[in-house]
Amino acid sequence: MDAANPSNGDEESIITPLLAPQKSLVNSSSQVALVGANICPIESLDYEIFDNDFFMQDWRSREDFQIFQYLVIKWLSCFLIGLIMGLVGFFNNLAVENIAGKKFVVTSNMMLEGRYWMAFLVFSVSNLLLTLFASVITALICPLAAGSGIPEVKAYLNGVDAPGILSPRTLLVKIIGSIAIVSSSMVVGKAGPMVHTGACVASLVGQGCFKVFGLTWRWLYHLKKDRDRRDLVTCGAAAGIAAAFRAPVGGVLFAFEEMASWWRSALLWRAFFTTAIVAVILRSLIDVCLNGLCGLFGKGGLIIFDTYSDFPSYHLKDLPPVLSLAFIGGILGSFYNFLLTKVLRVYNLIHEKGIVYKVLLACSVSIFTSCLLFGLPWFASCQPCPSSAREICPTIGRSGNFKKFQCSPDHYNDLASLIFNTNDDAIKNLFSKGTESEFQFSSMLTFFVTCFSLSVLSYGTVAPVGLFVPVIVTGASYGRFVGMVVGPYTNLSHGFFAILGAASFLGGSMRTTVSLCVIMLELTNNLLLLPLVMLVLLISKTVADAFNCNIYNQIMKAKGFPYLEGHVEPYMRQLTVASVLTSPLQLFCGIEKVRNVVNVLKWTSHHGFPVVDEPPFSEFPVLYGLILRAHLIVLLKKKAFLSVPTLESDRKDALKLLSADDFAMMGSGDVNRIEDIQLTDEEMEMFIDLHPFANTSPCTVLETMSLAKAFAIFRETSLRHMLVIPKAPGRSPVVGILTRHDFMPDYILSLHPLLEKSRWKRLRIKFHLKKKFF
């Protein structure tokens, strides 16, 4: 763990990934979580401003030009993130449109020739090969790239660090694997992987690009702190949504509402600048493709932008069906979350058996998906082409509302137009206006059930898969079905109901409101939808909150991430800070023997140590500050030792061996370890002066403070360590350290089991009140 508290580090962590059985916990000295598809140890990030003499002297020595350069580099980094994500977003869509498009064109041509079995073989085998490729590279090269990545990035921005989560390898597998798996016709999305991709790009830009491979830009290495990297990763997450949906404002709001745990106005400006760059790059490249230079890309468009250009007029009588849609959408969204977490648990049992089983599971889901997508349209009846069709009917090729499939000339298969298509084109067909008579009740209901089921089954596979687009397409089909049912009693079009259905499902599953509202408006390019979309999101979120939390928080909890929520648990008000401290601390003196430092670092996994001055360096024991494990390792590596333990000895000579860059955060895959440091017996008997390197203003609280108040301070000030000092004098100057582990409900309730009973009592009362209300 992060604190020098043996109870938090030497015993097995209370908070373990619920998705993983106990036999897989190989590291008992550190908290573990399920990151991607692998279990790995996790630590906390240092978002706190570290005040010590060494860093303060380094900052005072900087000239005005260096300070100006630091500010310019922040904005330049945001520009690079926006530029790279604009290119990644474009080429990601370009690859998916052409790979999937070519597959559908070949299959459709075989269908026109009556070679149905050969068409099914080509369709299913191509899907299987794409899925196999995505799952193999993910399982073998980087299991951390599995899933959407949003829970991992959200935990990172909350202060949780997992090794390799933002590495170049993760970035590479995330991009390539996402293209392959989305092209394989599985009901998965690329928005979540795009957010993770943006976070990886931002992290690599912040550390001077690909430091692991020796490709570094030294002038970017000024962003040395976790705090700076956190801001860049937030901008990268916003750029990911902007690149996925071409929704720059929605991307900023999504990062603010869903991803970031801390926000400030300066970060808002930089995130907005980043997403604006993404939008400009995408718009410029799409204009080039409109001339037919990008193959099939451009005919399907970038996601679903400009799909709805109607001017809806609605009245009071239209509200009841909209309210009903929102209410039921919230229930369905919460049920979707419930099923998904259950499926993830089952999948994890299979994943525990090894890589072969992971790949076989993904391939099995792919085969099942291909059979459904190709087989279900055969049960739908063919419809005659409408005389007022706005496009060629039947559609010959990849996209369009009138897929011919197995129908005779001048007829089309409405279910094939939705199900035998990419997710983007299916949403385009559902959102389109003037299509009230193009789809049947049975086809729409079949499509809704199929998307709902396949999206739940597909998410847990070992591949870079997202949830955003599957939730949109599932909600759109639900909304379209409701529109068809209430069509005779309302003025709203079926396409409008599809948009409201997508909003209700997003609100019920992801529980964000403002950002989703803006994203839906940017997707449809119609501001007149705003009032009803707002109403639907608010109702669906409120209803779904009565049953469970949003899907990303559920996944984080199941994976074992020690995520600090934005609210305080009621039972924390009954406890004091001292009630969660269970063991004495490991302290360091201001001037400590090298042998003592080495032994403590080797035999503990703590990351923060209080520094105490004792006689003869002070009249009585007094807390001087806090020093980090990483800084101690740097001091040992640089051998900044003293020959005698005095304050005025050869300290200046030792300080000459060090620079502020030595204490900069290491890049991905570059970690200093105490085991790598070799010292002689003579050096082990020397001393280290910790005073210049200790944080002289750590956050301290009295042991009598309520745990709820300490939690609020800990989260709002983005701490990693909080020192607990005694209320009465005459005792040790510090009695304990609080880390995020000490604020986790499972840990607290394990120390105070009686609180569990009162907690369940409150939950039962809350459940009965909700039941009575609904």
Secondary structure by P-SEA (a helix, b strand, c coil): cccccccccccccccccccccccccccccccccccccbbbbbbbbcccccccaaaaaaaaaccaaaaaaaaaaaaaaaaaaaaaaaaaaaaaaaaaaaaaaaaaaaaaaaaaacaaaaaaaaaaaaaaaaaaaaaaaaacccccccccaaaaaaaaaacccccccccaaaaaaaaaaaaaaaaccccccaaaaaaaaaaaaaaaaaaccccccccccccccccccaaaaaaaaaaaaaaaaaaacccaaaaaaaaaccccccccaaaaaaaaaaaaaaaaaaaaaaaaaccccccccccccccccccccccccccccaaaaaaaaaaaaaaaaaaaaaaaaaaaaaaaaaaaacaaaaaaaaaaaaaaaaaaaacccccbbbbcccccccccccccccccccccccccccccccccccccccaaaaaaaaacccccccccaaaaaaaaaaaaaaaaaccccccccccaaaaaaaaaaaaaaaaaaacccccccaaaaaaaaaaaaaaaaccccaaaaaaaaaaaccccccaaaaaaaaaaaaaaaaccccaaaaaaaaaccccccccccccccccccccccccccccccccccaaaaaaaaaaccccbbbbbbcccccccccccccccaaaaaaaaaacccccccccccaaaaaaaaccccccccccccbbbbcccccccccccccccccccccccccccccccccaaaaaaaaaaacccbbbbbbccccccccccccccccccaaaaaaacaaaaaaaaaaaaaaaaaaaaac
